Structure formats: C-alpha cells, structure tokens
Amino acid sequence: MAIELMSMEVSPLADHAQRLAAFIAGARRLVAFTGAGISTECGIPDFRSRDSHPEKFSWRRTPPMPFADFLASEDNRKEAWRRKFAMDDLLGAVQPGRGHFALVRLAARGKLAGIITQNIDGLHRAAGTPDDCIVELHGNGTYAVCLTCDARQDLASIRARFERDRHAPVCACGGLVKTATISFGQTMPAGPMKRARELALACDALIAIGSTLVVYPAAGFPLLAKENGARLAILNRDPTPLDSHADLVLRDDIGDVLARTVN
C-alpha cells in the first residue's frame, strides 16, 4: 500500500532561526554588534521609529543635549539633568529582553567572543553578560562620571541632591558631573573604540543585531570585520545600508529569532 508523505512547511521564524544557528555554528570567534532594536521589546523606544512604543516616544519631548550646550552654562546643565530624570521616570525600571539573554547564553557556551553595543541602557550587563565581554561605544546611562577626574557617581544620590538644591552636580574635585554617555558632539572614548576595533579585526563572524547601521563611527565596525574576511549576518526589522555586504540578512523580530536560535 502506498503511503503518502505530507510535506512539513517550515515557518519563516523557524527558517530564520535555523539559518542563524548554522551561521553561529560555523563561527570560531563570533562577535555581536547591537543597536537600539534589541531593546525595543524592553520598552525603550529607538531614536527613529515612531511606531515603537508610541506611548513612550519621548526623544522629541526630552531630547539629549549636545555636549557643547551642556558645557556652556549652569542652566543648560540643570536642564540636561531634568531631561535625564524625566526620561528615567518615563521608561521605568526596564529589564533585559530575550535578545539580551540569548547573547548571555551564547557567551556561556563559549560561542561569543564579545559584544560591541551602541546602546546606553546597560541591559547587556543587567542580563548577566560579563563586563569584559561588553564594549559600550556610546557609554552607559545608568551612572554618571566626573568630566575632570573620571570618578564614577551614583545617579540616585545625584538625583536626591538635585531635587533638594536644584543645582547641577559637581564632583569633589570641582569638575562637572555628567551621565556616563557620549553626547552629540562629544569625543568618542578611545578605550572602547580600540577594544571594538580589536574585536572586529579578530573575529571570523559578526552578527549586527537591531542596528540601522547609519550612525558612525560605530557602524563602521561590522564593515571593518567583513572587509577583514569575517562573515557578516544582519538581523534587523528594516533594511540597512550594509545588507548588500552581508552573507545573511534576516528581517524579523529580534527577540523571537534569537530566543529560538539559542533554544
């Protein structure tokens, strides 16, 4: 008796996860490059998308202040801190998403040499990624630093003093205190830039995740890796300028694909 076999149709998500898993399996030294898209499911809207958590879309109401303006006056610095605390209140206590935890699992399995991130939300660290595995190109918004002596400052104590005295914070050394992020017009940090370049040149595969790949110099690292012989995969909701250079392009939900890939 003839037996008719029914073909099993593979869902787009399953196909994307399988293709990304194969890409990862073939890597000896894998690097992840992450942008805002990995954090949007956590409730952090990106700079460009109006349809990502529209109820929290606030970059236009409380835009980050350019570095030159921050330095220019006490009033500007007070306004910058007001915007910072307003943004923190709006976003609440965000938690890492599936993409962050997926990368933690890859690192734990010895499959991930490092993460180069454009994000300032600190969620890679909060998910459990070791500090020495993360390069934060644009800094970190979960603490502050003195612009003169580099002393680290706690945001909770800064906010308490700010709300009590209404003065922009100043370090004990007399230096200005600013969130540990790289503002528009501020020089990129030499140390993280050097580490990111080293990771890009040493990897044999790089996955760009949730980045528009238009913000330079950060967006140059995936291309640097590709030009140095590494394979390049791009996982993003929308097209990017580097899609034509990539060995694998997946346009899908980042959390869905990464969670399914590592599981």
DRENPA-3360 file (N, C-alpha, C; in nm, 2 decimals, always signed):
BEGIN
1 = MAIELMSM = +0.08/-0.12/+0.00/+0.00/+0.00/+0.00/+0.09/+0.12/+0.00 ~ +0.06/+0.21/-0.09/+0.14/+0.34/-0.10/+0.11/+0.43/+0.02 ~ +0.21/+0.49/+0.07/+0.19/+0.58/+0.18/+0.23/+0.72/+0.13 ~ +0.13/+0.81/+0.15/+0.15/+0.95/+0.10/+0.21/+1.03/+0.22 ~ +0.33/+1.09/+0.19/+0.40/+1.17/+0.29/+0.36/+1.31/+0.27 ~ +0.32/+1.37/+0.39/+0.28/+1.51/+0.39/+0.40/+1.60/+0.41 ~ +0.42/+1.70/+0.33/+0.53/+1.79/+0.34/+0.51/+1.88/+0.46 ~ +0.61/+1.90/+0.54/+0.60/+1.99/+0.65/+0.65/+2.13/+0.61;
9 = EVSPLADH = +0.57/+2.23/+0.62/+0.60/+2.36/+0.58/+0.68/+2.43/+0.70 ~ +0.79/+2.48/+0.67/+0.87/+2.55/+0.77/+0.83/+2.69/+0.78 ~ +0.80/+2.74/+0.90/+0.76/+2.88/+0.92/+0.88/+2.97/+0.90 ~ +0.85/+3.10/+0.86/+0.96/+3.19/+0.84/+1.05/+3.21/+0.96 ~ +0.99/+3.21/+1.08/+1.06/+3.22/+1.20/+1.16/+3.10/+1.22 ~ +1.10/+2.98/+1.20/+1.19/+2.86/+1.22/+1.30/+2.86/+1.12 ~ +1.27/+2.91/+0.99/+1.37/+2.91/+0.89/+1.48/+3.01/+0.93 ~ +1.44/+3.13/+0.98/+1.54/+3.23/+1.01/+1.63/+3.18/+1.13;
17 = AQRLAAFI = +1.56/+3.12/+1.23/+1.64/+3.06/+1.34/+1.74/+2.96/+1.30 ~ +1.70/+2.87/+1.21/+1.78/+2.76/+1.16/+1.90/+2.82/+1.08 ~ +1.88/+2.92/+1.00/+1.99/+2.98/+0.93/+2.08/+3.06/+1.02 ~ +2.03/+3.12/+1.12/+2.12/+3.19/+1.21/+2.20/+3.10/+1.29 ~ +2.13/+2.99/+1.34/+2.20/+2.88/+1.41/+2.32/+2.82/+1.33 ~ +2.30/+2.80/+1.20/+2.40/+2.75/+1.12/+2.52/+2.85/+1.10 ~ +2.48/+2.98/+1.09/+2.58/+3.08/+1.09/+2.67/+3.08/+1.21 ~ +2.60/+3.07/+1.33/+2.68/+3.07/+1.46/+2.76/+2.95/+1.47;
25 = AGARRLVA = +2.71/+2.83/+1.43/+2.78/+2.71/+1.45/+2.91/+2.71/+1.37 ~ +2.91/+2.78/+1.25/+3.03/+2.78/+1.17/+3.13/+2.88/+1.21 ~ +3.10/+2.96/+1.32/+3.20/+3.06/+1.37/+3.29/+3.00/+1.47 ~ +3.42/+3.04/+1.46/+3.52/+3.01/+1.56/+3.53/+3.12/+1.66 ~ +3.52/+3.24/+1.62/+3.53/+3.36/+1.70/+3.42/+3.46/+1.66 ~ +3.31/+3.45/+1.73/+3.19/+3.53/+1.69/+3.18/+3.66/+1.78 ~ +3.14/+3.77/+1.71/+3.12/+3.90/+1.78/+2.98/+3.94/+1.75 ~ +2.91/+4.00/+1.84/+2.78/+4.06/+1.82/+2.79/+4.21/+1.83;
33 = FTGAGIST = +2.72/+4.28/+1.74/+2.72/+4.42/+1.73/+2.57/+4.46/+1.75 ~ +2.54/+4.53/+1.86/+2.39/+4.55/+1.89/+2.36/+4.70/+1.89 ~ +2.24/+4.73/+1.84/+2.18/+4.86/+1.84/+2.05/+4.87/+1.91 ~ +1.98/+4.98/+1.90/+1.86/+5.00/+1.98/+1.75/+4.90/+1.96 ~ +1.75/+4.83/+1.84/+1.64/+4.73/+1.81/+1.64/+4.61/+1.91 ~ +1.75/+4.58/+1.97/+1.75/+4.47/+2.07/+1.68/+4.51/+2.19 ~ +1.66/+4.64/+2.22/+1.60/+4.68/+2.35/+1.46/+4.73/+2.33 ~ +1.41/+4.74/+2.21/+1.27/+4.80/+2.19/+1.16/+4.71/+2.26;
41 = ECGIPDFR = +1.18/+4.58/+2.26/+1.08/+4.50/+2.33/+1.09/+4.51/+2.48 ~ +1.19/+4.57/+2.53/+1.20/+4.60/+2.67/+1.13/+4.73/+2.71 ~ +1.08/+4.80/+2.61/+1.01/+4.93/+2.64/+1.09/+5.05/+2.62 ~ +1.21/+5.04/+2.55/+1.29/+5.15/+2.52/+1.28/+5.19/+2.38 ~ +1.21/+5.30/+2.34/+1.19/+5.33/+2.20/+1.33/+5.37/+2.14 ~ +1.34/+5.35/+2.01/+1.47/+5.39/+1.94/+1.45/+5.54/+1.90 ~ +1.55/+5.59/+1.85/+1.55/+5.73/+1.81/+1.47/+5.76/+1.69 ~ +1.45/+5.66/+1.60/+1.40/+5.69/+1.47/+1.26/+5.64/+1.45;
49 = SRDSHPEK = +1.21/+5.54/+1.52/+1.08/+5.48/+1.49/+0.97/+5.54/+1.58 ~ +0.87/+5.59/+1.51/+0.76/+5.65/+1.58/+0.66/+5.54/+1.62 ~ +0.67/+5.42/+1.56/+0.57/+5.32/+1.59/+0.62/+5.22/+1.69 ~ +0.74/+5.24/+1.75/+0.79/+5.15/+1.86/+0.75/+5.21/+1.99 ~ +0.66/+5.15/+2.06/+0.61/+5.20/+2.19/+0.57/+5.35/+2.18 ~ +0.47/+5.39/+2.10/+0.44/+5.53/+2.08/+0.40/+5.60/+2.21 ~ +0.35/+5.53/+2.30/+0.31/+5.59/+2.43/+0.43/+5.64/+2.51 ~ +0.55/+5.59/+2.47/+0.68/+5.63/+2.54/+0.77/+5.70/+2.45;
57 = FSWRRTPP = +0.73/+5.73/+2.33/+0.82/+5.80/+2.24/+0.84/+5.94/+2.28 ~ +0.96/+5.97/+2.34/+0.98/+6.09/+2.41/+1.11/+6.17/+2.37 ~ +1.18/+6.11/+2.27/+1.30/+6.18/+2.23/+1.28/+6.32/+2.19 ~ +1.17/+6.35/+2.13/+1.14/+6.49/+2.08/+1.10/+6.58/+2.20 ~ +1.04/+6.52/+2.30/+1.00/+6.60/+2.42/+1.12/+6.63/+2.51 ~ +1.20/+6.53/+2.53/+1.32/+6.54/+2.61/+1.44/+6.49/+2.54 ~ +1.48/+6.57/+2.43/+1.60/+6.52/+2.35/+1.73/+6.53/+2.43 ~ +1.82/+6.44/+2.40/+1.96/+6.46/+2.47/+2.02/+6.59/+2.43;
65 = MPFADFLA = +2.09/+6.65/+2.52/+2.15/+6.78/+2.50/+2.29/+6.77/+2.44 ~ +2.32/+6.84/+2.33/+2.46/+6.84/+2.27/+2.56/+6.87/+2.38 ~ +2.68/+6.81/+2.36/+2.78/+6.83/+2.46/+2.83/+6.98/+2.48 ~ +2.84/+7.05/+2.37/+2.88/+7.19/+2.38/+2.78/+7.27/+2.46 ~ +2.65/+7.24/+2.44/+2.55/+7.31/+2.52/+2.56/+7.28/+2.67 ~ +2.58/+7.15/+2.70/+2.60/+7.11/+2.84/+2.71/+7.18/+2.90 ~ +2.82/+7.20/+2.83/+2.93/+7.27/+2.89/+2.91/+7.42/+2.90 ~ +2.82/+7.48/+2.82/+2.81/+7.62/+2.81/+2.76/+7.69/+2.93;
73 = SEDNRKEA = +2.67/+7.64/+3.01/+2.61/+7.71/+3.12/+2.55/+7.62/+3.23 ~ +2.54/+7.67/+3.35/+2.48/+7.60/+3.46/+2.33/+7.57/+3.43 ~ +2.27/+7.67/+3.37/+2.12/+7.65/+3.33/+2.11/+7.53/+3.24 ~ +2.20/+7.52/+3.14/+2.19/+7.41/+3.04/+2.21/+7.28/+3.11 ~ +2.31/+7.28/+3.21/+2.34/+7.15/+3.28/+2.22/+7.11/+3.36 ~ +2.15/+7.20/+3.43/+2.03/+7.17/+3.51/+1.92/+7.12/+3.42 ~ +1.91/+7.18/+3.30/+1.81/+7.13/+3.20/+1.84/+6.99/+3.16 ~ +1.97/+6.96/+3.13/+2.01/+6.83/+3.09/+1.98/+6.72/+3.20;
81 = WRRKFAMD = +2.00/+6.76/+3.32/+1.97/+6.66/+3.43/+1.82/+6.65/+3.45 ~ +1.74/+6.75/+3.43/+1.60/+6.74/+3.43/+1.55/+6.65/+3.33 ~ +1.60/+6.66/+3.21/+1.56/+6.57/+3.10/+1.60/+6.43/+3.13 ~ +1.72/+6.41/+3.19/+1.76/+6.27/+3.22/+1.67/+6.21/+3.32 ~ +1.63/+6.28/+3.42/+1.54/+6.22/+3.52/+1.40/+6.20/+3.47 ~ +1.36/+6.29/+3.38/+1.22/+6.27/+3.32/+1.22/+6.15/+3.24 ~ +1.33/+6.12/+3.16/+1.34/+6.00/+3.08/+1.34/+5.88/+3.17 ~ +1.41/+5.88/+3.27/+1.42/+5.77/+3.36/+1.28/+5.74/+3.42;
89 = DLLGAVQP = +1.21/+5.84/+3.46/+1.07/+5.82/+3.51/+0.98/+5.76/+3.40 ~ +0.99/+5.81/+3.28/+0.91/+5.76/+3.17/+0.93/+5.61/+3.14 ~ +1.05/+5.58/+3.14/+1.09/+5.44/+3.10/+1.07/+5.34/+3.21 ~ +1.08/+5.39/+3.33/+1.06/+5.30/+3.45/+1.18/+5.20/+3.46 ~ +1.16/+5.10/+3.54/+1.27/+5.00/+3.56/+1.27/+4.90/+3.45 ~ +1.33/+4.93/+3.34/+1.33/+4.84/+3.23/+1.42/+4.72/+3.26 ~ +1.38/+4.60/+3.20/+1.45/+4.48/+3.23/+1.50/+4.43/+3.09 ~ +1.61/+4.34/+3.10/+1.66/+4.29/+2.97/+1.55/+4.20/+2.90;
97 = GRGHFALV = +1.57/+4.19/+2.77/+1.48/+4.12/+2.69/+1.54/+3.98/+2.64 ~ +1.46/+3.92/+2.56/+1.50/+3.78/+2.51/+1.63/+3.79/+2.43 ~ +1.65/+3.89/+2.36/+1.78/+3.91/+2.28/+1.90/+3.92/+2.37 ~ +1.89/+4.00/+2.48/+2.00/+4.01/+2.57/+2.03/+3.88/+2.64 ~ +1.93/+3.80/+2.68/+1.95/+3.67/+2.75/+2.01/+3.57/+2.65 ~ +1.96/+3.58/+2.52/+2.02/+3.49/+2.42/+2.17/+3.50/+2.41 ~ +2.21/+3.63/+2.40/+2.36/+3.65/+2.39/+2.43/+3.61/+2.51 ~ +2.37/+3.62/+2.63/+2.43/+3.57/+2.75/+2.45/+3.42/+2.74;
105 = RLAARGKL = +2.36/+3.35/+2.69/+2.37/+3.20/+2.68/+2.48/+3.16/+2.57 ~ +2.49/+3.24/+2.47/+2.59/+3.22/+2.37/+2.73/+3.24/+2.43 ~ +2.74/+3.34/+2.51/+2.87/+3.37/+2.58/+2.90/+3.25/+2.68 ~ +2.80/+3.21/+2.75/+2.82/+3.10/+2.85/+2.87/+2.97/+2.78 ~ +2.82/+2.95/+2.65/+2.86/+2.83/+2.58/+2.99/+2.85/+2.51 ~ +3.06/+2.96/+2.53/+3.19/+2.98/+2.46/+3.18/+3.02/+2.31 ~ +3.06/+3.06/+2.27/+3.04/+3.09/+2.13/+3.05/+3.24/+2.10 ~ +3.06/+3.32/+2.20/+3.06/+3.47/+2.17/+3.19/+3.53/+2.23;
113 = AGIITQNI = +3.27/+3.59/+2.15/+3.39/+3.65/+2.19/+3.37/+3.79/+2.26 ~ +3.26/+3.86/+2.22/+3.24/+3.99/+2.27/+3.11/+4.05/+2.21 ~ +3.06/+4.16/+2.28/+2.95/+4.23/+2.23/+3.00/+4.38/+2.21 ~ +2.98/+4.43/+2.10/+3.00/+4.58/+2.07/+2.86/+4.64/+2.07 ~ +2.83/+4.73/+2.16/+2.70/+4.78/+2.16/+2.70/+4.94/+2.14 ~ +2.60/+4.98/+2.07/+2.57/+5.13/+2.06/+2.48/+5.18/+2.17 ~ +2.42/+5.08/+2.25/+2.32/+5.12/+2.35/+2.38/+5.17/+2.48 ~ +2.30/+5.25/+2.54/+2.35/+5.31/+2.67/+2.26/+5.26/+2.79;
121 = DGLHRAAG = +2.18/+5.16/+2.76/+2.08/+5.12/+2.86/+2.13/+5.03/+2.97 ~ +2.25/+4.97/+2.95/+2.31/+4.88/+3.05/+2.24/+4.75/+3.05 ~ +2.16/+4.71/+2.96/+2.08/+4.59/+2.97/+2.16/+4.46/+2.94 ~ +2.27/+4.48/+2.86/+2.36/+4.36/+2.84/+2.42/+4.32/+2.97 ~ +2.46/+4.41/+3.05/+2.52/+4.38/+3.18/+2.41/+4.33/+3.28 ~ +2.29/+4.39/+3.27/+2.18/+4.35/+3.36/+2.14/+4.21/+3.33 ~ +2.16/+4.17/+3.21/+2.12/+4.03/+3.17/+2.22/+3.93/+3.22 ~ +2.34/+3.97/+3.26/+2.44/+3.88/+3.31/+2.56/+3.87/+3.22;
129 = TPDDCIVE = +2.57/+3.95/+3.11/+2.69/+3.94/+3.03/+2.81/+3.99/+3.11 ~ +2.92/+3.92/+3.11/+3.04/+3.96/+3.19/+3.09/+4.10/+3.14 ~ +3.14/+4.18/+3.23/+3.18/+4.32/+3.19/+3.29/+4.31/+3.08 ~ +3.38/+4.21/+3.09/+3.49/+4.21/+3.00/+3.45/+4.16/+2.86 ~ +3.32/+4.13/+2.85/+3.27/+4.08/+2.72/+3.19/+4.19/+2.65 ~ +3.18/+4.31/+2.71/+3.10/+4.42/+2.65/+3.18/+4.54/+2.62 ~ +3.16/+4.60/+2.51/+3.22/+4.72/+2.47/+3.11/+4.82/+2.45 ~ +3.09/+4.92/+2.53/+2.99/+5.02/+2.52/+3.04/+5.14/+2.45;
137 = LHGNGTYA = +3.02/+5.15/+2.32/+3.07/+5.26/+2.24/+3.02/+5.40/+2.28 ~ +2.89/+5.41/+2.32/+2.83/+5.53/+2.35/+2.81/+5.55/+2.50 ~ +2.88/+5.47/+2.58/+2.87/+5.49/+2.72/+2.76/+5.42/+2.79 ~ +2.72/+5.46/+2.91/+2.62/+5.39/+2.99/+2.54/+5.50/+3.07 ~ +2.41/+5.49/+3.05/+2.32/+5.59/+3.12/+2.28/+5.55/+3.26 ~ +2.33/+5.44/+3.32/+2.29/+5.40/+3.45/+2.38/+5.46/+3.56 ~ +2.48/+5.54/+3.53/+2.56/+5.60/+3.63/+2.62/+5.73/+3.57 ~ +2.69/+5.81/+3.64/+2.75/+5.93/+3.60/+2.90/+5.93/+3.62;
145 = VCLTCDAR = +2.97/+6.03/+3.56/+3.11/+6.04/+3.58/+3.15/+6.19/+3.59 ~ +3.26/+6.21/+3.65/+3.32/+6.35/+3.65/+3.40/+6.37/+3.52 ~ +3.37/+6.48/+3.46/+3.44/+6.50/+3.33/+3.59/+6.54/+3.35 ~ +3.63/+6.57/+3.48/+3.77/+6.60/+3.51/+3.85/+6.49/+3.56 ~ +3.80/+6.42/+3.66/+3.88/+6.31/+3.72/+3.83/+6.17/+3.69 ~ +3.72/+6.16/+3.62/+3.66/+6.03/+3.58/+3.60/+5.95/+3.69 ~ +3.58/+6.01/+3.81/+3.52/+5.94/+3.92/+3.38/+5.90/+3.89 ~ +3.35/+5.78/+3.92/+3.21/+5.73/+3.90/+3.11/+5.78/+4.01;
153 = QDLASIRA = +2.99/+5.82/+3.97/+2.90/+5.88/+4.06/+2.76/+5.80/+4.05 ~ +2.70/+5.79/+4.16/+2.57/+5.72/+4.17/+2.46/+5.81/+4.13 ~ +2.37/+5.76/+4.04/+2.26/+5.85/+4.00/+2.16/+5.88/+4.11 ~ +2.13/+5.78/+4.20/+2.03/+5.80/+4.30/+2.07/+5.92/+4.39 ~ +2.20/+5.92/+4.43/+2.24/+6.03/+4.52/+2.25/+6.16/+4.45 ~ +2.28/+6.16/+4.32/+2.28/+6.28/+4.24/+2.14/+6.34/+4.23 ~ +2.04/+6.25/+4.21/+1.91/+6.30/+4.19/+1.85/+6.35/+4.32 ~ +1.89/+6.29/+4.43/+1.84/+6.34/+4.56/+1.89/+6.48/+4.59;
161 = RFERDRHA = +2.02/+6.50/+4.56/+2.08/+6.64/+4.58/+2.02/+6.74/+4.48 ~ +2.00/+6.69/+4.36/+1.94/+6.78/+4.25/+1.80/+6.83/+4.29 ~ +1.72/+6.74/+4.34/+1.58/+6.77/+4.37/+1.57/+6.85/+4.50 ~ +1.67/+6.84/+4.58/+1.68/+6.92/+4.70/+1.73/+7.06/+4.68 ~ +1.84/+7.07/+4.60/+1.91/+7.20/+4.59/+1.89/+7.27/+4.45 ~ +1.85/+7.19/+4.35/+1.83/+7.24/+4.22/+1.96/+7.30/+4.16 ~ +2.07/+7.23/+4.19/+2.20/+7.27/+4.13/+2.25/+7.15/+4.05 ~ +2.31/+7.18/+3.93/+2.37/+7.07/+3.86/+2.49/+7.01/+3.94;
169 = PVCACGGL = +2.50/+6.88/+3.94/+2.61/+6.82/+4.03/+2.75/+6.85/+3.99 ~ +2.83/+6.87/+4.09/+2.97/+6.90/+4.08/+3.05/+6.80/+4.16 ~ +3.16/+6.75/+4.11/+3.24/+6.65/+4.17/+3.32/+6.71/+4.29 ~ +3.37/+6.63/+4.38/+3.45/+6.68/+4.49/+3.58/+6.75/+4.44 ~ +3.62/+6.71/+4.32/+3.74/+6.78/+4.26/+3.71/+6.91/+4.20 ~ +3.58/+6.94/+4.19/+3.54/+7.07/+4.12/+3.50/+7.05/+3.98 ~ +3.51/+6.93/+3.93/+3.48/+6.90/+3.79/+3.33/+6.89/+3.77 ~ +3.28/+6.91/+3.65/+3.14/+6.89/+3.61/+3.11/+6.74/+3.61;
177 = VKTATISF = +2.99/+6.71/+3.65/+2.94/+6.57/+3.65/+2.84/+6.55/+3.54 ~ +2.85/+6.44/+3.47/+2.76/+6.42/+3.36/+2.73/+6.27/+3.35 ~ +2.61/+6.23/+3.30/+2.58/+6.09/+3.28/+2.70/+6.03/+3.19 ~ +2.72/+5.90/+3.22/+2.84/+5.84/+3.15/+2.80/+5.79/+3.01 ~ +2.74/+5.88/+2.94/+2.70/+5.86/+2.80/+2.78/+5.96/+2.71 ~ +2.79/+5.92/+2.58/+2.86/+6.01/+2.49/+2.75/+6.09/+2.42 ~ +2.75/+6.22/+2.44/+2.65/+6.31/+2.39/+2.69/+6.35/+2.25 ~ +2.59/+6.41/+2.17/+2.62/+6.46/+2.04/+2.73/+6.56/+2.05;
185 = GQTMPAGP = +2.84/+6.55/+1.97/+2.95/+6.64/+1.97/+3.06/+6.61/+2.07 ~ +3.04/+6.51/+2.15/+3.14/+6.46/+2.25/+3.24/+6.36/+2.18 ~ +3.36/+6.37/+2.21/+3.46/+6.28/+2.15/+3.43/+6.14/+2.19 ~ +3.44/+6.05/+2.10/+3.42/+5.91/+2.13/+3.54/+5.86/+2.22 ~ +3.51/+5.77/+2.31/+3.61/+5.72/+2.41/+3.71/+5.63/+2.34 ~ +3.84/+5.67/+2.37/+3.95/+5.60/+2.30/+3.95/+5.45/+2.33 ~ +3.94/+5.42/+2.46/+3.95/+5.28/+2.51/+3.84/+5.19/+2.44 ~ +3.71/+5.22/+2.45/+3.61/+5.13/+2.39/+3.63/+5.13/+2.23;
193 = MKRARELA = +3.67/+5.23/+2.17/+3.69/+5.23/+2.03/+3.81/+5.14/+1.99 ~ +3.91/+5.14/+2.07/+4.02/+5.05/+2.05/+3.98/+4.90/+2.07 ~ +3.91/+4.87/+2.17/+3.86/+4.74/+2.20/+3.77/+4.69/+2.09 ~ +3.68/+4.78/+2.04/+3.59/+4.74/+1.94/+3.66/+4.71/+1.81 ~ +3.76/+4.78/+1.78/+3.84/+4.76/+1.66/+3.91/+4.62/+1.67 ~ +3.96/+4.60/+1.79/+4.04/+4.47/+1.80/+3.94/+4.35/+1.79 ~ +3.82/+4.36/+1.84/+3.72/+4.25/+1.83/+3.68/+4.24/+1.68 ~ +3.66/+4.35/+1.61/+3.62/+4.34/+1.47/+3.72/+4.28/+1.39;
201 = LACDALIA = +3.85/+4.30/+1.41/+3.96/+4.25/+1.33/+3.99/+4.11/+1.37 ~ +3.96/+4.06/+1.49/+3.99/+3.93/+1.53/+3.88/+3.83/+1.51 ~ +3.76/+3.87/+1.48/+3.65/+3.78/+1.47/+3.65/+3.72/+1.33 ~ +3.59/+3.60/+1.32/+3.57/+3.54/+1.18/+3.42/+3.54/+1.14 ~ +3.33/+3.59/+1.24/+3.19/+3.61/+1.21/+3.14/+3.72/+1.30 ~ +3.05/+3.80/+1.24/+2.99/+3.91/+1.32/+2.84/+3.92/+1.29 ~ +2.76/+3.93/+1.40/+2.61/+3.95/+1.38/+2.58/+4.09/+1.42 ~ +2.52/+4.17/+1.33/+2.47/+4.30/+1.36/+2.33/+4.29/+1.39;
209 = IGSTLVVY = +2.29/+4.33/+1.52/+2.15/+4.30/+1.57/+2.09/+4.43/+1.60 ~ +1.97/+4.46/+1.54/+1.89/+4.57/+1.58/+1.96/+4.71/+1.56 ~ +2.04/+4.72/+1.46/+2.11/+4.85/+1.43/+2.07/+4.90/+1.29 ~ +2.05/+5.03/+1.28/+2.02/+5.08/+1.14/+2.15/+5.09/+1.06 ~ +2.27/+5.08/+1.13/+2.40/+5.08/+1.07/+2.42/+5.21/+0.99 ~ +2.37/+5.32/+1.05/+2.39/+5.45/+0.98/+2.47/+5.55/+1.07 ~ +2.49/+5.51/+1.20/+2.55/+5.60/+1.30/+2.70/+5.57/+1.30 ~ +2.78/+5.66/+1.25/+2.92/+5.64/+1.25/+2.99/+5.73/+1.36;
217 = PAAGFPLL = +3.11/+5.68/+1.41/+3.19/+5.57/+1.36/+3.15/+5.43/+1.40 ~ +3.05/+5.42/+1.49/+3.02/+5.29/+1.55/+2.98/+5.19/+1.44 ~ +2.90/+5.24/+1.34/+2.85/+5.14/+1.23/+2.96/+5.10/+1.14 ~ +3.08/+5.15/+1.16/+3.19/+5.11/+1.07/+3.25/+4.97/+1.11 ~ +3.22/+4.93/+1.24/+3.29/+4.81/+1.28/+3.24/+4.68/+1.21 ~ +3.11/+4.66/+1.19/+3.06/+4.55/+1.11/+3.13/+4.54/+0.97 ~ +3.14/+4.66/+0.90/+3.20/+4.66/+0.77/+3.35/+4.63/+0.78 ~ +3.41/+4.68/+0.89/+3.56/+4.65/+0.91/+3.58/+4.50/+0.92;
225 = AKENGARL = +3.49/+4.43/+1.00/+3.50/+4.29/+1.01/+3.49/+4.22/+0.88 ~ +3.39/+4.26/+0.80/+3.36/+4.20/+0.67/+3.48/+4.22/+0.58 ~ +3.53/+4.34/+0.58/+3.65/+4.37/+0.49/+3.77/+4.29/+0.53 ~ +3.78/+4.25/+0.66/+3.89/+4.18/+0.71/+3.87/+4.02/+0.69 ~ +3.77/+3.98/+0.62/+3.75/+3.84/+0.59/+3.64/+3.77/+0.68 ~ +3.58/+3.84/+0.77/+3.48/+3.78/+0.85/+3.34/+3.77/+0.78 ~ +3.26/+3.67/+0.81/+3.13/+3.66/+0.76/+3.04/+3.75/+0.84 ~ +2.94/+3.81/+0.77/+2.86/+3.91/+0.83/+2.71/+3.87/+0.82;
233 = AILNRDPT = +2.64/+3.87/+0.93/+2.49/+3.85/+0.94/+2.43/+3.97/+0.99 ~ +2.31/+4.01/+0.94/+2.24/+4.12/+0.99/+2.10/+4.08/+1.02 ~ +2.06/+4.10/+1.15/+1.93/+4.07/+1.20/+1.86/+4.20/+1.24 ~ +1.76/+4.25/+1.16/+1.70/+4.38/+1.19/+1.56/+4.38/+1.13 ~ +1.48/+4.47/+1.18/+1.34/+4.48/+1.13/+1.34/+4.54/+0.99 ~ +1.43/+4.64/+0.97/+1.42/+4.71/+0.85/+1.55/+4.70/+0.77 ~ +1.55/+4.73/+0.64/+1.68/+4.72/+0.56/+1.78/+4.82/+0.62 ~ +1.91/+4.78/+0.59/+2.02/+4.87/+0.63/+2.11/+4.89/+0.51;
241 = PLDSHADL = +2.20/+4.99/+0.52/+2.29/+5.02/+0.41/+2.39/+4.91/+0.39 ~ +2.41/+4.82/+0.48/+2.51/+4.71/+0.47/+2.45/+4.58/+0.42 ~ +2.32/+4.58/+0.40/+2.26/+4.45/+0.36/+2.33/+4.38/+0.24 ~ +2.37/+4.46/+0.14/+2.43/+4.41/+0.02/+2.57/+4.35/+0.05 ~ +2.63/+4.39/+0.16/+2.76/+4.33/+0.20/+2.75/+4.21/+0.28 ~ +2.63/+4.17/+0.33/+2.62/+4.07/+0.43/+2.60/+3.93/+0.37 ~ +2.65/+3.83/+0.44/+2.63/+3.69/+0.40/+2.50/+3.64/+0.43 ~ +2.43/+3.70/+0.53/+2.30/+3.65/+0.57/+2.22/+3.78/+0.62;
249 = VLRDDIGD = +2.10/+3.80/+0.57/+2.02/+3.91/+0.61/+1.88/+3.85/+0.66 ~ +1.85/+3.88/+0.78/+1.72/+3.83/+0.84/+1.64/+3.95/+0.88 ~ +1.52/+3.97/+0.83/+1.43/+4.08/+0.87/+1.32/+4.02/+0.95 ~ +1.33/+4.03/+1.08/+1.23/+3.96/+1.16/+1.24/+4.02/+1.30 ~ +1.15/+3.97/+1.39/+1.15/+4.02/+1.53/+1.28/+3.96/+1.60 ~ +1.36/+4.05/+1.66/+1.49/+4.01/+1.71/+1.47/+3.92/+1.83 ~ +1.39/+3.95/+1.92/+1.37/+3.86/+2.03/+1.32/+3.72/+1.99 ~ +1.23/+3.71/+1.90/+1.18/+3.58/+1.85/+1.29/+3.50/+1.79;
257 = VLARTVN = +1.37/+3.56/+1.70/+1.47/+3.49/+1.63/+1.58/+3.44/+1.72 ~ +1.63/+3.53/+1.81/+1.74/+3.50/+1.89/+1.70/+3.39/+2.00 ~ +1.59/+3.41/+2.06/+1.54/+3.31/+2.16/+1.53/+3.17/+2.09 ~ +1.47/+3.17/+1.98/+1.45/+3.04/+1.91/+1.59/+2.98/+1.87 ~ +1.68/+3.07/+1.82/+1.81/+3.02/+1.78/+1.89/+2.95/+1.89 ~ +1.89/+3.01/+2.01/+1.97/+2.96/+2.11/+1.90/+2.84/+2.19 ~ +1.77/+2.84/+2.18/+1.70/+2.73/+2.25/+1.69/+2.60/+2.16;
% end
